[in-house]
Each structure stands twice: as structure tokens, then as C-alpha cells.
Amino acid sequence: MSRTTWLCAALLILTMTAGAAAGEPGTAGFLFLRLGNGARASGMGEAFTAVADDATSIYWNPAGMAAVEDLELNVTHNEWLMDIRFEQASVVAEMFGGAAGLSFTGVYYGALDRYGETPTLTPDGTFSPYDLTVSAGYARDILPNIAVGAAFKVIYEKIDFESATGYAVDIGVSHKSMIEGLTLAASLLNLGPQAKFVEERFYPPLQLRLGGAYLIERPVLRGALVLAGDAVFPNDNDVKVHTGLEYRYERLLFLRLGYKSGYDVQGATMGAGVVYRSLRFDYAWMPMDLDLGDSHRFSISVFPSF
């Protein structure tokens, strides 16, 4: 059995062990940690575990940070459901013999009316709930074709006068196989202890992601095509399957399609990107079923050495 196979098996065992302690389906908390990061991954249906090679890889698969050259910064804005918005910033830089990264996510739900225990039509003021998380990670190549990485995150949730704080780690591995263009990867995300909100205890939304990506470069394409797929195993729900593709034309224009199966209100996604000098502008459109509206995600990436 190869070293990569052993690493993937270890990740699977960890997930099964943690899932056994997590309780019944639907009991995970801090669910905003599953909202994704970056318009590029979103346009590809979030089939990004094996594709991850940019600043957002600290979210999808920390091992992907090892592919970043010099320095990369990504800033993402998302217009989500019911005027909910979230902001993200990720930066990864080569250092310490590998790559180190930092990431911030903030989800803001806007102003909501506050009501007391007595029924009334008049609110007792307003409050603005929000969720925050900060991650720090490191990755490096342990062999010419294998990279590993890990990240530690602090999680904070605030609803009116109550709040909760939690901690979690992400670990990942990425392997460039002997088949040219094929990358296999795995990541275990949000592995952490129970947190407490008022009297309710819950685990972070643990998930194991197993992914593959195949890069096709041909002169007739005048660029490259990436085909990707992820199997996602959450600790509180059924298995999800994500598929996506990205076409890159002359390193200037990107077109993306994806599909997320196993979800009640999510399905097809699409996106695009354009490069101007050391900047890449990305957009993703993620329609929702049941008349919930559409989600629009915008990203700007800075590549000083692109």
C-alpha cells in the first residue's frame, strides 16, 4: 500500500471516530463553516479538494497551500440569502520551507427585531447576529509528489446577548499521481471539541472530503481544462457529490461549471474569471431552488508573480 493510500485511510478513520462521537444527524453547529471560500471554487460546484492551489486552499485543503508561489491574496464578497452577506480574506506566502497562510471569514445577518417573552407586536429594539472564524495554517511538500498541510481555527458566534466560542483543526494531503495530470487529495475539516451555546452543546461541522482532478493541456485548447470531483462525508448528514470543470484560455480567461448533488436546494453552479496583470477577478452564480433566490460570489486575487 502506498504512502498516499495510508494517509487517506488515516483521514477516513479519524472521520469515522469523530463522527461516532458527534451524535445524531443534524446536531452539528457553526454551520457557516460550510459556506465555502472563493468564487473560483464556487463556480466549479465546490469540487475543489484536489484542485486547491491558491490562497483559498487553506479552507478547502490546507495541503494545497504548498503549491502557492511567492505570495497570494484572495478577498471574497458574497451576497447570500435574505440579504445575508459574508466577507472573506485569505493570504498564503512561501516561508519556513513551505507555505504559511491566514484566513478570516465573517458572516453578517443584518439587523433583526428583538422580542421579549411576552407576546407583542412592538419589538424591544434590534440586534445584529454574526459569525466569525480566523484560521492559521502551514503546508509543505514531504515528497516531490506529495504535500501535506494543517490549519487551526478559532470560531466565534454572537446572537443578541449570547455567544459561543469553539476551536477546530483542518488537515489535508495532496498527491500528484503517476498518471500525468491526475491529482488525488483528501482533507478532514472542522475537527474539534464540543462547544456550548447557552445550554446546547454541539460539535463543529466535521467533514471528510475525497477529491480528484484531471488537468488536460492540448494545443487545440489554447489553454487547459480541469475536470474535478469531490465526495463529501459530513458528520450530520448523507454523503454529497460535487463535480466541476474549469476551462482556462491563454491564462487570461476562465470559464467554470459545476453541480452539487445530494442537497435540497442547491444544484448547478457557474462562474467566470479574467486576469489583468497580477490580478484575477472571479464571479460565481449559485442559484437556489424553492424560490430562495440566487447567491452571487465575487473574488479578487492578487498574484505578485503570476
C-alpha positions in Angstrom: 0.0 0.0 0.0 1.4 3.4 -1.0 2.1 6.2 1.5 -0.7 8.3 -0.1 -3.2 5.4 0.5 -2.1 5.2 4.1 -2.6 8.9 4.6 -6.1 8.8 3.1 -7.0 5.8 5.1 -5.9 7.6 8.3 -8.1 10.6 7.4 -11.1 8.2 6.9 -10.5 6.5 10.3 -10.3 9.9 12.1 -13.6 10.9 10.5 -15.4 7.7 11.5 -14.1 8.0 15.0 -15.1 11.7 15.3 -18.5 11.0 13.7 -19.3 8.3 16.2 -18.9 10.9 19.0 -20.8 13.6 17.2 -24.3 12.3 17.9 -27.4 12.2 15.7 -27.7 13.8 12.2 -28.5 17.5 12.3 -26.6 18.1 15.6 -23.6 20.0 14.3 -23.2 23.7 15.0 -21.2 26.6 13.5 -22.7 25.6 10.1 -21.5 28.8 8.5 -18.1 26.9 8.2 -19.7 25.0 5.3 -20.4 28.1 3.1 -17.2 27.8 1.1 -14.4 30.2 0.2 -13.7 32.0 -3.1 -15.7 32.5 -6.3 -13.4 30.1 -8.3 -14.3 27.0 -6.2 -17.9 28.1 -6.1 -18.2 28.3 -9.9 -16.8 24.7 -10.1 -19.5 23.3 -7.8 -17.0 23.3 -4.9 -15.3 20.3 -6.3 -12.0 21.8 -5.2 -10.2 19.4 -2.8 -7.7 18.2 -5.4 -7.8 21.5 -7.4 -6.8 23.7 -4.4 -3.6 25.5 -5.3 -4.3 29.1 -4.3 -5.0 31.2 -1.2 -8.4 29.7 -0.6 -6.8 26.2 -0.2 -6.4 27.0 3.5 -10.2 26.4 3.6 -10.7 23.5 1.2 -7.5 21.5 1.7 -4.6 23.0 3.7 -2.1 20.9 1.7 -2.9 23.0 -1.4 -1.1 25.9 0.1 2.2 24.2 -0.8 1.5 25.0 -4.4 1.4 28.7 -3.9 4.5 30.5 -5.3 5.8 33.7 -3.6 2.6 35.3 -2.2 -1.1 35.3 -3.0 -4.0 37.2 -1.5 -7.7 36.5 -2.1 -10.7 38.7 -1.0 -14.2 37.4 -1.4 -17.6 39.0 -1.0 -20.9 37.1 -1.1 -24.4 38.3 -1.5 -26.4 35.4 0.0 -30.0 34.7 1.0 -32.3 37.2 2.7 -29.6 40.0 2.5 -27.1 37.9 4.5 -23.6 38.6 3.4 -20.2 37.2 4.3 -16.7 38.5 3.7 -13.5 36.5 3.5 -9.8 37.3 3.2 -7.1 34.7 2.7 -3.4 35.1 2.3 -0.7 32.5 1.7 3.1 33.0 1.4 6.1 30.9 0.9 8.1 30.7 4.1 9.6 28.2 6.6 10.5 25.7 3.9 6.9 25.5 2.8 3.9 27.9 2.8 2.0 29.6 5.6 -1.5 31.1 5.4 -4.0 33.1 7.3 -7.8 33.3 6.6 -10.7 35.3 8.0 -14.4 34.7 7.5 -17.2 36.9 8.8 -20.9 36.2 8.2 -23.4 39.1 9.0 -27.1 38.6 9.2 -28.2 42.2 9.4 -30.5 43.9 12.0 -33.3 41.7 13.5 -36.1 42.7 15.8 -35.8 41.7 19.4 -38.9 40.4 21.3 -39.2 39.5 24.9 -41.1 36.6 26.5 -44.4 38.5 26.5 -46.3 38.3 23.1 -46.3 41.8 21.5 -46.3 43.4 18.1 -43.8 46.0 19.2 -40.1 44.9 19.2 -37.9 45.7 22.1 -35.0 47.1 19.9 -32.9 45.3 17.4 -29.8 43.1 17.4 -27.3 42.0 14.7 -26.0 38.4 14.9 -22.8 37.4 13.3 -20.3 34.6 13.0 -16.5 34.8 12.8 -13.6 32.5 12.3 -9.8 33.0 11.9 -7.5 30.3 10.6 -3.8 29.9 10.5 -2.1 27.1 8.6 1.1 25.6 7.2 1.8 23.2 4.3 4.9 21.7 2.6 6.0 19.1 0.2 7.2 16.0 2.0 8.0 14.2 -1.3 8.2 15.6 -4.8 4.6 14.4 -5.5 3.0 14.6 -2.0 2.1 17.7 0.0 0.6 17.8 3.5 -0.9 20.7 5.4 -2.8 21.7 8.5 -4.7 24.7 9.9 -6.0 25.7 13.3 -9.1 27.9 13.6 -10.9 29.9 16.3 -14.7 30.2 15.9 -17.0 32.7 17.4 -20.8 33.1 17.2 -22.8 36.0 18.6 -26.6 36.2 18.8 -28.0 39.1 20.8 -26.6 38.8 24.3 -25.4 35.2 23.9 -22.3 33.9 22.3 -20.3 30.7 21.7 -16.6 30.1 21.1 -15.1 27.0 19.5 -11.9 25.6 18.1 -11.1 23.2 15.3 -8.3 21.9 13.0 -8.2 21.1 9.3 -5.7 18.6 7.8 -5.1 17.6 4.2 -3.0 15.7 1.8 -2.5 16.2 -2.0 -0.8 13.7 -4.3 0.2 14.1 -7.9 -0.2 10.6 -9.3 1.9 8.7 -11.8 -0.8 9.4 -14.4 0.1 12.7 -15.9 -2.3 15.5 -15.0 -4.1 13.5 -12.3 -4.2 14.8 -8.7 -5.8 12.9 -5.8 -6.4 14.6 -2.5 -8.2 14.3 0.9 -9.0 16.8 3.7 -10.6 16.5 7.1 -12.2 19.8 8.0 -13.5 21.2 11.3 -12.3 18.5 13.6 -12.8 19.9 17.1 -14.3 19.5 20.6 -17.8 20.4 21.6 -18.8 24.0 22.0 -21.7 25.4 24.1 -24.3 28.0 23.2 -26.5 28.8 26.2 -27.4 25.2 27.3 -26.9 23.4 24.0 -23.7 21.5 23.2 -22.6 20.7 19.7 -19.7 19.7 17.6 -18.3 21.8 14.7 -19.5 20.6 11.2 -16.9 17.9 10.6 -16.5 16.6 7.1 -14.2 14.4 5.1 -13.6 15.4 1.5 -12.1 13.0 -1.0 -11.3 14.5 -4.4 -9.7 14.0 -7.7 -8.8 16.5 -10.5 -7.5 15.8 -14.0 -5.7 18.5 -16.0 -5.8 18.4 -19.8 -3.4 20.6 -21.7 -3.6 20.4 -25.5 -2.5 22.9 -28.2 -6.0 22.8 -29.7 -7.4 24.1 -26.4 -5.1 27.1 -26.4 -5.1 26.7 -22.7 -6.1 23.9 -20.3 -9.2 22.1 -19.0 -9.6 20.8 -15.4 -12.2 18.1 -14.6 -12.8 17.7 -10.9 -14.9 15.7 -8.5 -15.4 15.5 -4.7 -17.1 13.1 -2.4 -18.1 14.9 0.9 -18.9 13.0 4.1 -20.4 15.3 6.7 -20.8 14.2 10.4 -24.5 15.1 10.4 -25.9 14.2 7.0 -25.7 12.0 3.9 -22.8 11.8 1.5 -22.7 14.7 -1.1 -21.1 14.6 -4.5 -19.6 17.7 -6.2 -18.4 17.8 -9.8 -16.9 20.7 -11.7 -14.8 21.9 -14.6 -12.7 24.9 -15.4 -11.5 26.0 -18.9 -8.5 28.3 -19.0 -7.9 30.2 -22.2 -4.3 31.5 -22.5 -4.1 32.2 -18.8 -6.4 35.2 -19.4 -10.0 33.9 -19.3 -11.6 31.3 -17.1 -15.0 29.6 -17.6 -16.4 27.3 -15.0 -19.4 24.9 -14.5 -20.3 22.7 -11.5 -23.0 20.6 -9.9 -23.7 19.8 -6.2 -25.8 16.6 -5.8 -27.4 15.4 -2.6 -28.7 18.9 -1.5 -32.3 20.0 -1.1 -31.9 23.5 -2.6 -28.5 23.5 -4.3 -27.5 22.1 -7.7 -25.9 23.7 -10.7 -23.3 26.5 -10.5 -21.3 28.5 -13.0 -18.7 31.2 -13.0 -16.0 33.0 -14.9 -12.7 34.8 -14.2 -10.5 37.2 -16.0 -6.8 38.1 -15.4 -5.4 41.5 -15.7 -1.7 41.8 -15.0 -1.2 40.4 -11.4 -5.0 40.4 -10.6 -7.7 37.9 -11.2 -11.4 38.8 -10.9 -13.7 35.9 -10.4 -17.5 35.6 -10.2 -19.8 32.7 -9.3 -23.5 32.3 -9.7 -25.2 29.7 -7.4 -29.0 29.5 -7.9 -31.2 28.1 -5.1 -34.4 26.1 -5.5 -37.7 26.6 -3.7 -37.7 30.3 -4.6 -34.9 31.1 -2.2 -33.2 33.3 -4.7 -29.6 33.3 -6.1 -26.3 33.6 -4.4 -23.6 35.8 -6.1 -19.9 35.5 -5.1 -17.2 37.9 -6.1 -13.4 37.4 -5.6 -10.3 39.4 -6.3 -7.0 37.5 -6.2 -3.6 39.1 -6.2 -0.6 37.2 -7.7 2.6 39.3 -7.5 4.4 36.7 -9.5 1.6 35.5 -11.8 
